[in-house]
Amino acid sequence: MRNLNNLDEMISVLVETEQPVRGILADPEVKKLWDSGTYLDMVFYLLRAHRAGLYAVVAALDGGVTAEEVPEKYGVTGVIRLFAQAAENTEVRELFGLFTAAGRKRRAASSGSATETTGA
């Protein structure tokens, strides 16, 4: 697994996972399952509908294989272990926290008052 505490390694993972992650998040069924499904529903749906995207994410986290080589190198427990290691990483958690806050901020409604012309 790449060293996610290293800036260059983290940037490589982000760049390599951008398109597959965007594709997964753009799927309306993923949004529906995220809001009202179970974890197991989500996992099985992702495995069924977004296997190539998941392989691309695994390959980016590994850093030494291509998405096509992932099924040859990893078993189910290896993939789970890889994602668990990434989720336990402080840098990854802080980065996701920043992305989550930025996403909320962008959709937030303005709470400020309209400016008033005073004619002065």
C-alpha positions in Angstrom: 0.0 0.0 0.0 1.2 3.5 -0.8 2.4 5.7 2.1 -0.6 8.0 2.4 1.3 10.2 4.9 3.6 11.2 2.0 2.2 14.2 0.0 3.2 12.9 -3.4 1.8 9.5 -2.7 -1.5 10.9 -1.5 -1.8 13.2 -4.5 -1.2 10.3 -6.8 -4.0 8.3 -5.1 -6.3 11.3 -5.4 -5.5 11.9 -9.1 -5.8 8.2 -10.0 -9.1 7.7 -8.1 -10.9 10.9 -9.3 -12.7 9.5 -12.3 -13.8 6.1 -10.8 -15.0 7.8 -7.6 -16.9 10.5 -9.6 -18.5 7.8 -11.7 -19.6 5.8 -8.6 -20.9 8.9 -6.8 -22.8 10.1 -9.9 -24.9 6.9 -9.9 -28.4 7.7 -8.6 -28.7 4.2 -7.1 -25.6 4.8 -5.0 -27.1 8.0 -3.7 -30.4 6.1 -2.9 -28.6 3.3 -1.1 -26.4 5.8 0.8 -29.5 7.6 2.0 -31.7 4.6 2.8 -30.0 1.3 2.2 -27.9 -0.9 4.3 -24.1 -1.2 4.3 -24.5 -4.7 2.8 -26.9 -3.4 0.1 -24.3 -0.8 -0.9 -21.4 -3.3 -1.0 -23.3 -5.7 -3.2 -24.5 -3.0 -5.5 -21.0 -1.6 -5.9 -19.6 -5.0 -6.6 -22.2 -5.6 -9.2 -22.4 -2.2 -10.9 -19.0 -0.6 -10.2 -16.5 -3.4 -10.1 -14.1 -1.7 -12.5 -14.2 1.5 -10.5 -13.5 -0.3 -7.3 -10.5 -2.1 -8.9 -9.2 1.2 -10.1 -9.4 2.5 -6.5 -7.6 -0.6 -5.1 -4.9 -0.2 -7.7 -4.4 3.4 -6.8 -4.1 2.6 -3.1 -1.7 -0.3 -3.9 0.4 1.7 -6.2 2.1 -1.3 -7.7 -0.7 -2.9 -9.8 -3.1 -1.9 -12.5 -6.8 -2.2 -12.1 -6.7 -5.2 -14.5 -4.2 -6.9 -12.2 -6.2 -6.4 -9.0 -8.2 -9.7 -9.2 -5.0 -11.6 -9.6 -3.2 -10.0 -6.7 -6.1 -9.5 -4.2 -8.7 -11.7 -2.5 -11.7 -10.3 -0.7 -9.9 -10.1 2.6 -6.9 -8.3 1.0 -9.2 -5.7 -0.4 -11.0 -5.2 2.9 -7.6 -5.0 4.7 -6.4 -2.3 2.2 -9.6 -0.2 2.6 -9.4 -0.6 6.4 -5.8 0.6 6.4 -6.7 3.6 4.3 -9.7 4.4 6.6 -7.5 4.2 9.7 -4.9 6.7 8.3 -5.1 10.1 10.0 -4.3 11.9 6.7 -7.1 10.2 4.9 -9.7 10.9 7.6 -8.7 14.6 7.7 -8.9 14.8 3.9 -12.3 13.3 3.8 -13.4 15.7 6.6 -12.3 18.6 4.5 -14.1 17.3 1.4 -17.2 16.7 3.4 -17.2 20.2 4.8 -16.5 21.7 1.4 -19.4 19.8 -0.1 -21.8 20.9 2.6 -20.6 24.5 2.3 -21.2 24.6 -1.5 -24.8 23.5 -1.1 -25.6 25.7 1.9 -28.1 28.4 1.5 -27.1 32.0 2.1 -28.1 33.3 5.6 -26.9 36.9 5.1 -29.3 39.7 4.6 -29.6 41.6 1.3 -27.6 44.8 1.1 -29.6 48.0 1.4 -29.2 51.2 -0.7 -29.1 54.1 1.7 -28.9 56.9 -0.9 -26.2 58.6 1.1 
